[in-house]
Amino acid sequence: MLLLAACSLELLTTAFAQAAHPIRKDIVDRINQKNVKWTAHQPEENPLAWLSREQIVNLLGLRNYSRVSKARGRTMNVGEVPDSFDARDQWPDCKKPIRNQQQCGSCWAFAAAETLTDNLCILGQDVPVLSPQELVSCDNTDHGCKGGNLQNVWDFIDQTGLVSDDCMPYTSGSGDEGTCSLPSCSGGGASTKYSCPKDHSSLSSDSDIQAAVMKTGAVEVGFTVYEDFMNYQGGVYSHSEGKALGGHAVKIVGWGQEDDTFYWIVQNSWGPSWGEDGYFRIENSEDDADSAIAEGGGFACVSGDGPRDDVMV
């Protein structure tokens, strides 16, 4: 009887641990005591701490992210790639405000719409902020607030383009995908479509992603989010501890080096109060194989083999 009670208690304890909130003091203290390159938020200061575990998982939404094959992936040649590059500094006029997907698993839509917005701006088009809501409500190959696949979303962009955020403002923050209003606008803007000059590029290596960022400022990628990532405050993240919560789509805008460790500079979609003003830095997949950022390749609207003469570095 005592053995049975002990086993039952162990099972209950295990179940509780599996369902524990990822933002908690013990994780933060352990991370901040380790020799890692990033700092964890104190829970009372974490802008996500008020969310339940289920709501935190709802901040994700990337499905079926796997390595782009070499046969399909685009290889780019831009000459020498610098040790560091930041598209925000290179093209400040194309930088847009950090947004918040809220309680909808629409990271895939935000990162795609924002990547395309940056790409077209840097390619010289007068483009407004493009609509993630169109992808959430109108892309029937994906799953709205329940997630999306990057290959699907970029195929959709190739086929239809995207309208502006003024035409279809974001309304899915509560988790309601809404209905597709097109060809009519649900907002006050025009229903003009914006698309790549030619089909999107699938980028199958880190160097090709770097080349694409040098050319058009942004690439959409994915990675695996673990519990410790939800405690990120700043620095160069690498997975330290905790269970995997799911896949997440984000936008790479640059890279750098710290203590001989390569990292990506990444824009998130959890609002400007999260992380480093809405951004984070993360070790590449060679150094953090668990998070495996960009291991499934990258997606962007890239025209030509290299950056324009005026943006060579």
N, C-alpha and C positions, 0 to 999 in steps of 0.2 A: 504493500500500500504506500509506504514512504517512497519507494522507488518510482511508483506510478505518479505520485504527487510531484516528485522532483522532476520527472520527465515532462509532465504537463506544464510546470512552472517554466522549464527551459524553453518549451515550445512557445509559450506566451511571451516570454522575454525576447525570443528570436523574432516573433511576429511584430512585437512592438518596435524592435530595432530596425526592422525592414521598413516600417511605416513612419519612422521618426522624421521629424521636420529637418530638412537639410540645412537650414539656417539656425545654428545653435552654438552655444558658448563653448562646448567642449571641442568642436571642430575648429572654431576660430582660434582658441588658445593653442591647440596643437600646431596649427599652420604657422602662427606667428612665432612659435618657439623653434620651428625648424629652420634649416639653412636653405630656404627657398628664395626665389627672386621676386616674390609678390607678397602683398599684405592683404589680410582678410579683415573685412568690416566687423566692428563690434555689432552684435545683433541689434542693439537698440538704435544704431545709426544706419542700418541696412535698409534701403528704400523698398526692398522686397520682403522684409521680415513679416509684414502684416498679412501676406498671402498664405493660404493653406498649402499643404504639400501638393494637393491636386491642382490648385491654381498655379503653382510654380511649374508643374509639368505642362500645363496649358500654355506656358510661355515658349514652348518648343514647337515642333511640328514638321521636322524634316523626315521624309520617308525614302527608303530604298536608295540610299546614297552609296554608290560603289564606283570604283576607279574607272575613269574614262579610258577606253582601250587606246593603245597607241595608234591603231589603224584609224580610229575615228577622231582622235585628238588632234588639235591644230598645233603645229610646231612653228614658232616665231623666231625671227632673228633680228635682234636690235643691237648687236655688237656687245660691248662690255657692259655688264650689269653692275651698278655701284653697290657698295656695302650697305647703303641706306637710301631710302627714297620715301617721300611722303607726298601723295597727290594733293593733300589739303594745302600744302605750301606751294606746290608746283602750279596749281590752278585754283587759287582762293575764290575766284568769282564763281566757280562751279560747286563750291561747298554748300550743302543744304542743311537745315536744322535736323537734329536727331529726333526721331519719332518713336512712338510707343505703340506696339501691337496690342497691348493690354491682354484681356482674357480670351484670346483667339490664337490658335496655333498657326498663325499666318506669317511666321518668320520667312518662309520661302517666298511669299509674295512681296513682303517689304524689301528684302535683300535684292530680289530681281528688279522690282520697279525702281529702286534707288540706284542700282548698278546701271540700268539702262539710262536713267536720267543723267547720271554722271558721264557715261560713255558718249551720249549724243551731244552734251554740252561741250565736252573736250574735243569732239570731232567738229565743232564749229556751228552746231545747230542752236537756234534760239528756242530752247525747249523748256516748258514748265516742269514743275514737280509732277511725276507721273503716278498713276493711281494703283496702289496695291489692292484697293477694293474691287477693281475690275477683275483682278486675278481670283480673289476670294469668291466673288459672286458669279463670274462668267466662265471661268476655266473649268469645264466639265471633266477634264482628264485628271484633275486633282480633287482634293477633298475639303476645300474651304478651311474652316477653323479646325478641322481634324488633320490637317497636314497636307504637304505637297511634295512632289518629286521634281528635282531641278531640271532634268531632261524634259519632262512634260511641260514645265512652265516656260522654258525657253523655246520649245517648239510652238507653244501657243503664241508667244510674242512674235515669232517669225511669221505665223499665219495671220495674225490680226493686228499686231501693234498694240499700243496702250493709249488710252485717253489720259487727260490731265486729272490731277487730284481735285481741281475745281469742278470738273465735270462729274466725277464720281468720288466724293469725299469718303473718308474712312468712317464706317458706321458699325463695324463688327467687333468693337472693343469689348462688348458684353458677351461675345461668343455666338451671336446671331449672324449667320452668313449673309442674310438679306437676299434680294432677288436681283437679277441682272436687268438693269434699266435700259441698256443700249438697244437700239441706236439713240435713244433719248438720254439726256443727262439727268441724273438725280440731283445734281447741284446746279450752280449757276453758270458754269463754264461752257465752252464749245466742245463738240464731240469730235474734234480733230484727232486723228490717230498718229502716233509717233512710233517709228520702228527702225531697226537696223538698216543701213544702206544695203546690206546683204545679210544672209542668214548668220545667226550667232556663231561664235567660235566655242568649241569644247576644248579645254586646255588640260593636257594630261600630265604635266610635270610642274614642279615648283618654278623652274626657270621660265617656262612658258607663261605661267601666271604672273611672274615678275615682269616679263616683257609686255604682257597685256596691260598691266597697271601703268607701266611707263608710257604706253601708247594712249590708253583711254581712261586711266584714272581709277578703275574699280573692277573687281571680279567677284562674282558670287561663288561661295564655297560652303561646305558643311563641316561639322565636327560633332563629336560625342560630348554631351554635357554630363558632368558628374556632380555629386552633391557639393563638393568643395567649391566648384565654380560659382555657385549661387552666393558664396560669401566673398567674392572678389571685390577688392577696393581699388587696387592699383598695382603696377609692376608688371613683370613678365610672367604670366601664368603658365604653370605646368600642373598636370594632375598629381595631387598629393595623396588624397584619400577619399573614400566614399563610393557609393554605388552609382552606376550609370542611370541617368534619368531619361535620356532620349537624345535624338538627333536635332541639331539646330542649324539653320541657314543664316549666314552673315555675309558681310561685304568687306573684302580685303582692299585697303587703300594705300598700303605701303609696307615697309619692312625696315629692320635695323639690326644692330648687333649690341649685345651687352655681355661683357666678360667672355668674349669669344662664342657666345650663344646667339644663334640667329633667331629672330622673332618676327612675326607678322603684326602689322598694325591693322586693327579690325573695327569696323563700325557695327554696333549692335542696334537692336530695335526695342529696347526696354526703357527708353526715355533718357534725357540728359543728366538726371541725377544718379544714374547707375554708372559704376566703374569710373573710368577716366573721362568724365564729361560725356558719357554715352559710348565711349570706345574702350577697347582693351588691347593688350599686347599678349601674345601667346607664342610659346616655343613651337617650332615646326614639328612635323610628324616624326622626323628622325630622332628628335630628342624627347618628344612626348608621344609615344606610340599609342597610348590609351586614348587621348583626346583626338589624335589623328586628324588634325585640321588639314583640309584640302586633299586628303587621301583619295577622295572620290573625284578629284579634278575640279576645274573651275569653269565658269560660264560667263561670257561677256559678249558685247557687241564690239567687235574689233574689225577695222578696215585697214588693209595694208599690212606690211611686214614689220614696220618699225615706227617709232614716234616721228612726228614732224620735226623739221630741222630746228624749229624754235623751242622744242622741248627736249632736245638731247641733253643728257647730263654726263 
